[in-house]
Every structure is written in C-alpha cells, then in structure tokens.
C-alpha cells in the first residue's frame, strides 16, 4: 500500500479509502489509485479491510452495524398488514439477529424525501446496505433515488428489477409453477388452468405463466390444454368475465394466487374439490386447508440479507454490471382443495 501511495503521490490512508470505494475520495483519484494498484499487482483483502473498518468505527460511541430494509410497496403498512410481505421481513430480521446486525425500516415512497435527504439519514445511522421488499405494482425503482443504489450495496426481494437491475433473491417461480403442474397431473387432473392477475404476471416477467405453459407442452396433448386467465382485476368488477372463460376452457383444477377464486367457483354452483380442484401458488398457514406450493418467503428474506452482507464485506457498491440472483425452491403442501385421486368433472356449464 505504501508503494502505491508513493507512485500516485497520496497518503497511505487515501489509498486505503480509495481501494474500499469510499466516496470521500474523488472519482478521479480513485481511478488513478486503482490503475496503479492493478499495474503493481496489489490486491486488497476485502475481509481484512471490512474487519478493520468495523474495528475503527466500533471505537465511536453508539456505533451499530446497521442495514436498511425499505418497504417498496405503495402501502405504508405493508410490512405488517400485507399477506405476503411480512414473511420477507421476518426472514431478514431472523438473519440479522443471527449475524449481529441492526435493521432500520423505511418506506421508499415517503413524500418529499429526495435522495440527498435519504443519504444524509443513512450516513448518520451508519447504514451499510439496503434490502428492498414489497415491489408489487412494477419492477422499477424510483428514478429520483438513483443515488442510493450508486452509494450503497442493494438487494431486492421477490422480483427482478429493471432500470436499475439490482441483485435479487426470490422464489424460483418458473420451477414452482412447473412442479405444481406435475403434481396436478400426478393427482389425475387432465385440464389444469391458470388464474393470475396480469399485473403480477408482468412484474415477475411471466415466470409463473412460463412454468405453467412448460407443464402443458411437456405433459398434455394439445386438446387438453387451457388458456391462462389474466383478467383477474376485470373479473372482480364483472364476474361474467371469469365464468365465460371457465365455460370455454372447462378446467378440472385451477392454479392461482387468490383465495377469492374459491368463492367465485362456489357462487357458480361448483364444489371444491368434488367438481373442480384449486392449487395455491403461494400456500400460507392462514389458509392451511388449501393445497399448494409453500414459497418459503422467509427463506427468501434470509437469502437477501446473506447476499447483502457478502456485498458489504467485499466493499461492493453501485449498480452491478452483472446482477446476481438467489432463487429459493418451494415445496408441495397437501390440502383439502384437491382430490386425492381426481375424477373431477369437465362437463359442467355455469351461468
């Protein structure tokens, strides 16, 4: 390090900070130091550098190793009231406790909060990195907060973001849908169908639908294949949209994310599972009578925190050129919404 400092004409402390990517050193100086270090074959040991930084900051009164978890959902109370999002939060909290980190919670859509204000808060709280939880309406992050992703390492849960593309952890949605399809066929169902809101399908870039269609192409002849139903929002306003699709496709089992579909079927005079089966793509304990796939989103939260802490240890920051992904496998959970050996009807007509 002393030799690099001599060649560039700066202090050893400046070299140390530059090699750690510190914003306290200008971009031009960092570039000169990095080029000199690379030419001379110098490599920073990221683990040692991180530990030394921890030791230096631990001398400061009130120091805490802190990470931020941002609620990216439009609902400010989504961390506690949303049916899915609290599981991601729980996983992050569990891993943070295990590894000795403090988590500070924020709402990404806080009004009148420019990036400069967020940066000031995060620096004051010794925050080292960010996990973003709860993106449901789209997979884009607010453009006016781009300075956050440039200064701090960041990981997203549940979805893959675009503009910017950050590293992420999520359930393996394609594999989940394919496994659910295989399970339905093994139970004897012959006309599986998919009911999934188009917005959700777009946010996860079609991976549920792709897994469903892969199952169709691998396991069913053309005459037994159904068309996915993506008009969930429209059906909530006018149920005939759903009943007409049901009559055209005549499924004997439906994959969905929505427990309300069971009520739709009952209102049409169909019995679950005697007339038609239901399989939940996101099985939850509060509807434990359903059959479906348990995504284990708590494990997704844990994985996201593991990724972030690794990035912190390796002094990674900024939008990555090649975002990394961690995908968590799901598992099947038996339930009363499917028949053990299906002989479900496909000759029904609903009005």
C-alpha positions in Angstrom: 0.0 0.0 0.0 2.9 2.4 0.8 4.4 1.8 -2.7 1.0 2.5 -4.4 0.8 5.8 -2.3 4.3 6.8 -3.3 3.7 6.2 -7.0 0.4 8.1 -7.1 1.6 10.8 -4.7 -1.0 10.4 -2.0 -1.1 9.2 1.6 -1.5 5.5 2.6 -4.8 6.4 4.2 -6.0 7.8 0.9 -5.0 4.6 -0.9 -6.8 2.5 1.7 -10.0 4.6 1.4 -9.9 4.5 -2.4 -9.4 0.8 -2.6 -12.5 0.4 -0.4 -14.5 2.6 -2.8 -15.0 5.4 -0.3 -17.0 8.4 -1.6 -14.7 10.6 0.5 -12.1 10.2 -2.3 -12.8 11.8 -5.7 -13.6 9.5 -8.6 -10.5 10.7 -10.5 -8.2 9.9 -7.5 -9.8 6.6 -7.0 -9.3 5.8 -10.7 -5.6 6.7 -10.6 -5.1 4.6 -7.4 -6.9 1.6 -8.8 -4.9 1.7 -12.0 -1.6 2.0 -10.2 -2.6 -0.8 -7.8 -3.6 -3.1 -10.6 -0.4 -2.4 -12.5 1.7 -3.2 -9.4 -0.3 -6.4 -8.7 -1.7 -5.1 -5.4 -5.0 -6.7 -4.2 -7.0 -5.6 -1.2 -8.0 -8.4 1.1 -11.8 -7.5 1.4 -12.4 -9.5 4.6 -9.5 -7.8 6.4 -10.5 -4.4 5.1 -14.0 -4.9 6.3 -12.9 -6.1 9.8 -10.5 -3.1 10.1 -13.3 -0.7 9.2 -15.5 -2.3 11.8 -12.8 -2.0 14.4 -12.2 1.6 13.6 -15.9 2.5 13.8 -16.5 0.4 16.9 -14.4 2.9 18.7 -17.0 5.5 18.1 -19.7 5.8 20.9 -23.0 4.4 19.9 -21.7 2.6 16.8 -24.1 -0.1 15.4 -23.6 -2.4 12.4 -26.8 -1.4 10.6 -28.6 -2.3 7.4 -31.7 -0.7 6.0 -34.9 -2.6 4.8 -37.0 -0.4 2.5 -40.7 -1.0 2.1 -41.1 -0.7 -1.7 -44.9 -1.2 -1.6 -47.3 1.7 -2.1 -49.0 0.7 1.2 -47.0 2.2 4.1 -48.2 -0.5 6.4 -47.3 -3.4 4.1 -44.6 -4.7 6.4 -47.3 -5.7 8.9 -50.6 -5.9 7.1 -49.8 -7.4 3.6 -50.5 -11.1 3.3 -47.0 -11.9 1.9 -44.5 -9.1 2.6 -44.2 -9.7 6.3 -42.6 -13.1 5.6 -39.7 -11.5 3.7 -39.3 -9.0 6.6 -39.3 -11.9 9.2 -36.6 -13.7 7.3 -34.4 -10.5 7.1 -34.9 -10.0 10.9 -34.0 -13.6 11.7 -30.8 -13.5 9.8 -29.9 -10.0 11.1 -30.2 -11.2 14.7 -28.1 -14.3 13.9 -25.3 -12.2 12.4 -25.4 -9.3 14.8 -26.8 -6.6 12.5 -29.4 -3.9 13.4 -32.2 -3.3 10.8 -33.7 0.1 10.3 -37.0 0.2 8.4 -38.0 2.9 5.9 -40.8 3.5 3.4 -39.5 4.0 -0.1 -42.4 6.3 -1.1 -42.0 8.7 1.8 -43.3 12.1 0.4 -40.9 15.0 -0.1 -37.8 12.8 0.5 -35.1 13.5 -2.1 -32.1 11.2 -2.5 -29.9 13.7 -0.7 -32.1 13.5 2.4 -32.1 9.7 2.4 -28.3 9.7 2.0 -27.9 12.0 5.0 -30.1 9.8 7.2 -28.3 6.6 6.2 -24.8 8.1 6.7 -25.9 9.4 10.2 -27.1 5.9 11.1 -24.0 4.1 9.9 -26.1 2.1 7.4 -24.0 -0.2 5.2 -26.5 -1.5 2.7 -30.1 -1.8 1.6 -32.7 -4.6 1.1 -35.8 -3.6 -0.8 -39.0 -5.5 -0.1 -42.5 -5.4 -1.4 -42.4 -4.3 -5.1 -45.8 -5.5 -6.4 -47.1 -2.9 -8.9 -44.0 -2.9 -11.1 -40.3 -3.9 -11.1 -38.9 -0.4 -11.5 -37.4 1.7 -8.7 -37.9 5.5 -8.3 -35.5 7.2 -10.7 -35.1 10.2 -8.3 -33.5 7.8 -5.7 -30.8 6.5 -8.0 -28.1 8.0 -5.8 -29.0 5.4 -3.1 -28.2 2.5 -5.4 -25.0 4.1 -6.5 -23.6 4.7 -3.0 -24.9 1.6 -1.1 -25.0 -2.1 -2.0 -28.6 -3.1 -2.5 -30.6 -6.3 -2.9 -34.2 -6.8 -3.9 -36.6 -9.5 -2.7 -39.3 -11.2 -4.7 -38.7 -9.7 -8.1 -36.0 -8.9 -10.6 -35.8 -5.1 -11.1 -35.0 -3.3 -14.3 -33.6 0.3 -14.6 -31.7 -0.3 -12.4 -31.1 -4.1 -12.4 -30.0 -5.0 -8.9 -29.1 -8.3 -7.4 -32.1 -10.1 -6.0 -33.5 -13.1 -4.1 -36.8 -14.7 -4.9 -38.7 -17.9 -5.1 -38.0 -20.0 -8.2 -41.3 -19.1 -9.8 -40.9 -21.0 -13.0 -39.9 -24.2 -11.2 -42.7 -23.7 -8.7 -45.3 -23.5 -11.5 -43.9 -26.5 -13.3 -43.8 -28.6 -10.1 -47.4 -27.7 -9.2 -48.4 -28.7 -12.8 -46.6 -32.0 -12.4 -48.3 -32.6 -9.0 -51.7 -31.9 -10.5 -51.2 -34.4 -13.3 -49.9 -37.0 -10.8 -53.2 -36.5 -8.9 -55.1 -37.4 -12.0 -56.1 -33.9 -13.3 -56.3 -33.6 -17.1 -57.2 -30.0 -17.7 -55.2 -27.7 -15.4 -55.7 -24.0 -15.8 -54.1 -20.8 -14.5 -55.8 -17.8 -13.0 -53.3 -15.0 -12.4 -53.6 -11.2 -12.5 -51.9 -9.7 -15.5 -50.0 -7.0 -13.4 -48.4 -9.7 -11.2 -47.5 -11.7 -14.3 -45.8 -8.6 -15.8 -43.9 -7.8 -12.6 -42.4 -11.3 -12.4 -41.8 -11.2 -16.1 -44.1 -14.1 -16.9 -42.3 -16.8 -14.9 -45.5 -18.3 -13.4 -47.1 -18.4 -16.8 -44.0 -19.8 -18.4 -43.8 -22.6 -15.9 -47.5 -23.4 -16.5 -47.1 -23.4 -20.3 -44.0 -25.6 -20.0 -46.0 -28.1 -18.0 -48.7 -28.1 -20.7 -46.3 -28.7 -23.5 -44.4 -31.5 -21.7 -47.3 -33.3 -20.1 -50.6 -32.7 -22.0 -51.8 -33.3 -25.6 -53.0 -30.1 -27.3 -56.7 -30.9 -26.9 -56.3 -30.9 -23.1 -54.6 -27.5 -22.9 -56.4 -24.5 -21.5 -55.8 -20.7 -21.9 -54.4 -18.8 -18.9 -56.8 -16.3 -17.4 -55.1 -12.9 -16.7 -58.2 -10.8 -16.3 -58.5 -11.0 -12.5 -58.9 -7.3 -12.0 -61.7 -7.2 -14.6 -63.4 -10.3 -13.0 -63.5 -8.6 -9.7 -65.8 -6.0 -11.3 -67.7 -8.3 -13.6 -67.7 -12.0 -12.7 -69.1 -13.0 -16.1 -65.6 -12.4 -17.5 -64.4 -15.3 -15.4 -67.5 -17.6 -15.9 -67.2 -17.2 -19.7 -63.6 -18.2 -19.6 -64.5 -21.1 -17.3 -67.1 -22.4 -19.8 -64.7 -22.1 -22.8 -61.8 -23.9 -21.1 -63.6 -26.3 -18.7 -60.6 -26.8 -16.3 -60.7 -29.6 -13.7 -58.2 -27.8 -11.5 -57.0 -24.2 -11.2 -53.7 -22.8 -10.1 -53.9 -19.3 -8.6 -52.6 -16.8 -6.0 -56.1 -15.7 -4.9 -58.2 -17.4 -2.3 -61.3 -15.5 -3.6 -61.3 -17.8 -6.6 -62.8 -20.5 -4.4 -65.8 -18.2 -3.6 -66.2 -17.4 -7.3 -66.5 -21.1 -8.0 -68.9 -21.8 -5.2 -71.1 -18.8 -6.3 -71.2 -20.5 -9.8 -72.5 -23.7 -8.2 -69.3 -25.7 -8.3 -68.0 -27.8 -5.4 -64.3 -27.7 -4.4 -62.7 -30.3 -4.8 -65.6 -32.5 -6.0 -66.2 -30.6 -9.2 -63.0 -28.7 -9.6 -59.7 -28.5 -7.7 -57.7 -25.5 -6.5 -54.0 -25.2 -6.0 -52.4 -22.2 -4.4 -49.1 -20.9 -5.9 -48.4 -19.2 -2.5 -49.6 -21.5 0.2 -49.9 -19.8 3.6 -50.7 -21.1 7.1 -53.7 -18.7 7.4 -55.4 -20.7 4.7 -53.9 -24.1 5.6 -56.8 -26.1 4.2 -55.6 -25.3 0.7 -53.2 -27.5 -1.3 -50.4 -25.6 -2.9 -46.8 -24.6 -3.1 -45.1 -23.1 0.0 -42.7 -20.5 -1.3 -40.9 -20.0 2.0 -40.5 -16.3 1.5 -38.9 -16.1 5.0 -36.0 -18.0 3.4 -36.0 -15.5 0.6 -35.6 -12.8 3.1 -32.7 -14.6 4.8 -31.0 -15.1 1.4 -31.4 -11.5 0.6 -29.7 -10.5 3.8 -26.9 -13.0 3.2 -26.3 -11.5 -0.2 -26.2 -8.0 1.1 -23.8 -8.8 3.9 -21.5 -10.5 1.5 -21.6 -7.4 -0.7 -20.8 -5.2 2.4 -17.9 -7.5 3.3 -16.5 -7.2 -0.2 -16.9 -3.5 -0.4 -19.3 -3.8 -3.4 -21.5 -0.8 -4.1 -23.3 0.8 -7.1 -25.5 -0.8 -9.7 -23.8 -4.1 -10.7 -22.9 -4.7 -14.3 -24.0 -8.3 -13.8 -26.7 -8.6 -11.1 -26.6 -11.9 -9.1 -29.7 -13.9 -8.2 -30.5 -16.4 -5.4 -33.6 -18.5 -6.0 -35.3 -20.4 -3.3 -37.1 -23.7 -4.1 -40.7 -24.3 -3.0 -42.4 -27.4 -1.7 -45.8 -29.0 -2.1 -48.3 -29.0 0.8 -51.3 -31.3 0.7 -54.7 -29.8 1.3 -58.5 -30.3 1.0 -58.8 -28.2 -2.2 -57.7 -31.1 -4.4 -58.9 -34.7 -4.7 -56.5 -37.5 -3.7 -57.3 -39.3 -6.9 -59.1 -36.9 -9.2 -62.2 -37.7 -11.1 -63.2 -34.0 -11.3 -65.9 -33.1 -13.8 -65.1 -31.3 -17.0 -68.6 -31.4 -18.4 -70.0 -28.6 -16.3 -71.8 -25.5 -17.7 -72.0 -22.4 -15.5 -74.2 -19.4 -16.0 
